[in-house]
Amino acid sequence: MPFPNKQERVVFLLYVLWAFAGVGGCVNHLSGDGASQDDEGAEAVYGREELLSLWTSDGEWLLSPPLDAPDGVSRVGVWVELEEEAPFPHIEARSAEGAQSGAWLKVEPTFSEGDTHVGIVDVPIGDGAQLRIRRDEAMRIREIRWNAVIPEIPSEESGEELGESRMALSRELSDMGIVTREAWGARRTRCSERDGTKVRFSIHHTVTPASDPLRRVRSIQAYHMDSRGWCDIGYHFLIGYDGTIYEGRPLHLLGTHTAYHNSQTIGISFIGCFHSSGCNGFGPNRPSEAMIEAGGRLLGRLAEIYGISLNRHTVRGHREFPRSETSCPGDYVMARMNDLVAVGRAAQGGVGSPPPSSPPPSSSGRSCRHSYGGIYVDRGCSNSYQCCDGTWRSRGACGACVCVDPWGERGCGR
């Protein structure tokens, strides 16, 4: 769609962001310079060693690689984890439009607690951005994460009061020891879009240190609301390393955690970094047994409340959702997904159908029926298997997939 002028392009982008509010999640696959681009907008993540090796020296400053923002940028947001408790470092940002760069503007903190800070600066509209930080202050940064986005437009409707959300939680989950929003000091939600029906779960990790979970939850909420303009923290629940469960966005509201799949999905995030790389010394990179037990129990209770059958079709890692370009929830949480489902099923007395442990049964003719009901034509593929002349075999066994339905809901080729 052509735009006669830049102003019309910006208005259109703002409308799109408003219309599709609710996309998001955790850290995406990163390129060699630490940058990523997907439905969340442009974001870059650097540990201190990457910062010192990949950023360019410019006198007393270190300059980040430019971050392309094809969807536009009017705000730069920064999340900083320092080596020790200290004030927000001196960081500046500028936007760019084509080959023209704007003036450097100081990033101002919106959240500071101990060694964790969040800051933002609004910049002239552009299609890219860049950061710079004083060289002497870069040495005390443990990790810096920053994005270049056009923040979402808050709803004109007022969000629900904190007390109302706490009451809703107490009616459904009162005996699980969940730390409520009031208890961890949540800011008032600006969300108003309800999402009362739930049919699946999306599992994440926060890509932060696992220590001091209360601070992590507060800083994540600040980063989501201040930088991206979201109406609240994206996840419905977060789980600490000791198994403590924290209430995130009120459960009856639409979450912001899994792009294109937020509707009818409960977002649960493990506090910590649980991938095989890129965790920047954030502590244990494997989830604790207490986390798995707590996560499973939470799945079991929520499945009972919403009538969800627990299996690997309804409990998915963020990366398993179609159109999700991310490593989330990390390799080591992915390795425990079956355990989460098993704990959840045990907690609810085994309600629901177990995940298939072998290929779905073969059907007559050249088509195949998936365990979940979808019909696949010859050479059609599910998440793991391929229909080969009426017999389920490993994916790719009879050539390229002629069509794909990863979850068996509709099948393919009908």
N, C-alpha and C positions, 0 to 999 in steps of 0.2 A: 504494500500500500504506500504510494508516494505521499510525502508531506511537503506542502508548499514552503513551509518555514520551520525553523527549529522549535519555535514555541508550540506548534501543533504536534510535533513529534513528542515533546515532553508531556503534553496533556494526554496524548494517547497512551504513553507508557504508564503514567500515573493511573489511568483508568484500568489498564490491564492488571496492574499490581493490585488495585482495589478489588477487581472482579474475581481474581484468583487468589485472594488472601488465604493464607493457610498452607503455603508450601514451605518446606524446610526440613531440617533434620540435623545430622552431625557431619563431621568433616568428610569431605569428598576425597577421591583419588587426587593426588597432587602431582604436578609436573616437576621437572628437574629444578625449576626455580621456586618451588614452594607454592605455586599458584593453582587455582582451580576455578572452573566456571560451570555452573549448572543452574537449576531452578532457584537456588538460594541467591544467585547473583555472584559477583566476583569475590573471591576470598583467598588469602594467602596465609600460610602458617610457617613460622621459622623458630627452631630452637636457637640457642645462643651461638653454637658453632656454625650453623647455617647462616645466621645473620652476619657473623664476622667474615665468612668466606664468600657469600653471595652478594652482599650489599657493596656498593661502590663508595670509595673514599672521596670526599669532597671537602677538603680543609678540615674543620672541626666536626663535620657531619659525616654520617654514613647514610647513603641513599639506597632505598629499596629498588629492586627491579620494578619497572612500570607494571601496573596491574590493569589489563584490559577489562572494560565493563561494557560489552556490546549492548546490554539492555539499558545503559545509562547510569550515571552516578550524580547524586546531589548531596550525598553524605558519606563521610568516611568514619567508620567505627573501629575502635582498637580495644582489644582485650590483652592485658599484659600480666604475666606471672613473673615476679622478681625472685632473685635468689634468697632474699631476706626482706623483712619488713622495712619499707622505705616509701617516700612520697612518689607520686606519679611522675615518671620521667618526662623530660622536655621532648615532645614529639610534635612534628609539624606535617601537614599534608597539603597536597595541591591536586587539582583536577587537570585534565587535558582534553582538548577537543582536536582530534587529528594530530598535527605536529605542533600545535600551540599549547604551551603549558601556562597555567594560571599562577597566581602569587601563592607563596607559602603561607599557610594559616595554622595557628596553634591549635592542637587537639586539647580540649578541656575535659577533665575527669567528671564523670557523672556518678561513679561508684568507686570507693576506695575502702578497702578493708584488709589490713595486714599487708601481705605481699601481693595482693590481687587488686587489679584496677581495670576499670572500663572507661573509655573516653570517646568523644565524638567531636566532629567539626563539620558544619555545613559548608559546601564548596559550590562554586558555579557549575552549572550543568555541563557535563562532558561525557566522553566515552572511555575514559581511563583515569587512573589516579596513581599517586606515588607518595611514599612516606619518607621522612628523614628523621634521624635521631642523633643527638650529640654523641660523639664517639666515646667520651668518658662515661656516659650513662648506659651505653649499650652493654658494657661488661657486667652489669648487674641484672640483665634480663635473662630469665630462664626460658621463656617462650613468649613470642608475640604473635597474635592472630589479628588480622585486620581485613575489613571488607570495604567494598566500594559499591554502594547501592542507591537506588531511589527508595527511601523508606515507605512502607505501606501507610496508607491514609487511615487514621483511626476512625472507627465507626462513630456516627453522630449520636448513636444510642449510648447511654451511660452504662458502664459495666456494672456487674452485680456487686453488692457489698460483701466484704470479706466474711462477715458473720453468716450471711446466707449460704455461702459456699461451705463453710465449716459445718453448718447444720446438715447440709445434704450429705457430706462425708460421714458424719456420725451415725446417721440412720442406716447406712449400708455397710460400713466397714469399722464400726466403733470398737470392736474387740481385737483389732489387729495391731494396735500400738503405733499407728501411723502418725508421724509428726505433721500436724496441720499447718496450713499456710500461716495462720496467726502465730503459731509457736516458732516458726523459723523466720518470721518477720517479713512476709511477702508484701510487696506493694499491691495496692488495689488493682484488680484486673480491669482492663478496658474492653474485655471481650463481651460480646452479646449474642453471637451466633450459636444456637443450641445444636446439639448432635446427640439426641437421646438414644438412638439405636446403635448398638455396638455389635460387630460380627467377627472382629479379628484383633490381633495384637501386633504391634511393631516394636521390636527390641533394639535398643541403641546403647552407645556408651558416650560419655560426655567429653572425652579427650581432654581431661584436666587431671591434676593430682587427685588421688583418692583421699588424701588427708583433709581434715577439717571440712566435712561435708556441708555443714550449715553455711559456711562462707562460699563454698562452691555453688550451692543452690542459689544463694542471693546474687552472686556475680553472674551466673548464667541468665537469671531473670533480667538483670540490668543490661547485659549484652543483647539479649533478644529484643527487649522493649526499646532501649535507647538507640542502638545502632540500626537495627533492622526496622524499627517502628512497629513490631508485632504488638498485639494487644496484651500479651502476657508471656510467661515462660512457655516454651513450646510443648513440653512433655506433660502428661497427666500425672505420672509418678516417677520418682527417682529413688534409687536404692544405694545406700552407703556400703562401704566395705565390711562393716560389722553387721550388716543385714537390716539396719534401720531403714524403714520406708518413709519417704517424704512426699507429701501431697504437692503436686505441681499445679498445672492449670485445672480448675474445677472439672470434675469428670463429665458433667453433663454438657460441657461446652466443646465446640470443635477445636481439636488440637492443631499444632503446627510443628510437625516432626517428620512426615514422610510425604514428599511431594507427589501430587496426583492421587494419593491414597489416604488422605487425612480423614475423610468422611467415614464414619462408622468404625474407626480404628482407634484403639487405646494405645497411646505412646508411653513406653516404659524405658527409662534410661538408667544404666549402671554408672555410678559416679566413679570415674577413673579412666585410664587408657588401657585397652586390652587388645592391642594389635601387636603383630610381630615386628613392627618397625614404626618409627615416627612418634614414639611416646616421650622422648626428651627427658628420660630419667624421672618420670612422674611417679615412681613407686612401683608396687607390684603390678605386673602387666597381665596377670591371670586373675580372673574373678575368684573370690573366696567362696568356700562352701556355704558360709553364712549368706552370701549374696544369692547363690543359686537356690538355697532353701527358701529365703524370703521372697525371691522373685517367683518361684514356683507356687508358693502359698498364695501370693497375690493373684497370680493367674487363675488358680483354682477358685478363689472366692469371686473374682470378677466374672469368670465363666458361669458360675452358678447364678449370679445376679442377672446376667444378660442372656442366659440360655445358650452359651457358646460351647460347642464340642471342642475339647482341647486335643489338638494334633498338630503336626508340622504344616498343615494347610492353613490353620487359623493362627498359629504362632510363628511369625517369620522375623528373621533379622532384617534390618533396614535394607541391606544390600540385595536381599532376595526379591524385593518388590520390583515389578517391571518399571523401566525408565529411571532406576536409581543408580547413579554413577558414584558409588561410595564404597569405602572399606568397612563402614559402620555395620554392626557393632564391634568390629575387631575380630581377628581370627580366633582368639581364645574364648570369647563369648559364643561365637558360632559353634565352636567345638562342644559347647555345653547345652545347645538348644534342645536336644532330645532329653537331657536331664531335667531341664526346666519343665518340659511338658510332663515328664514322668512324675515329678514332685507335685505339680499342679493336679494331675489326675488322682494321685494318692490322697491329696488334701480334700478332694471332693468325692472320694469314694469310688473313683474309677468311672465317673460319668463321661460319656463321649466315646468316639471311635478312635482306636489307636492308629498311629501313622503306619502306612504300609512299609513292611520290611523287605519286600520282594516285588518284582515287577507285577503290575496289575494283571489279572487273568486275561487270556486271549479270548477273542470273540469269533463268531462264525463270519465267513466272508473275508474280505480284505481289510475291513476296518477293525478298530480295537476300541473297547470301552474302558475308560479310566475308572479306578476305584471310586472316584468322587462323582462319576456319572457322565462325564463328557465323552463324546464320540470322536475318534481320531481316524482320519482317512489313511490310506497306505502312505508310509513315509512321513506321517505327521508326528510331531514330537511334543512330549510333556517336558517337565523340568529335568527328568533324568533318563527317560526311556523313549524309544522310537517304535512306532507301529510298522512292522515289516511283514506285509502280506498277511495280516490278521494275527500276528504274534508279536508280543511286546519283547523287545530286545534292548540292549544298551544304546544310548543315543549315538547316532552316526553309524549304526551297524549296517544300514542299507542305503547309505548315502546322505546327502544334505536334506535337512528338514524342509518339506514342502510348505509347512505351516507350523506354528508353535503356539501352544497355550500352556504356560508353565504350571498352572494350578489346577487343571482338570475341571474347571467350573463349566466351561462351555464346550470344551473340545475344539477341534478345528477342522475345517474343510467341509462342514455340513452345508 
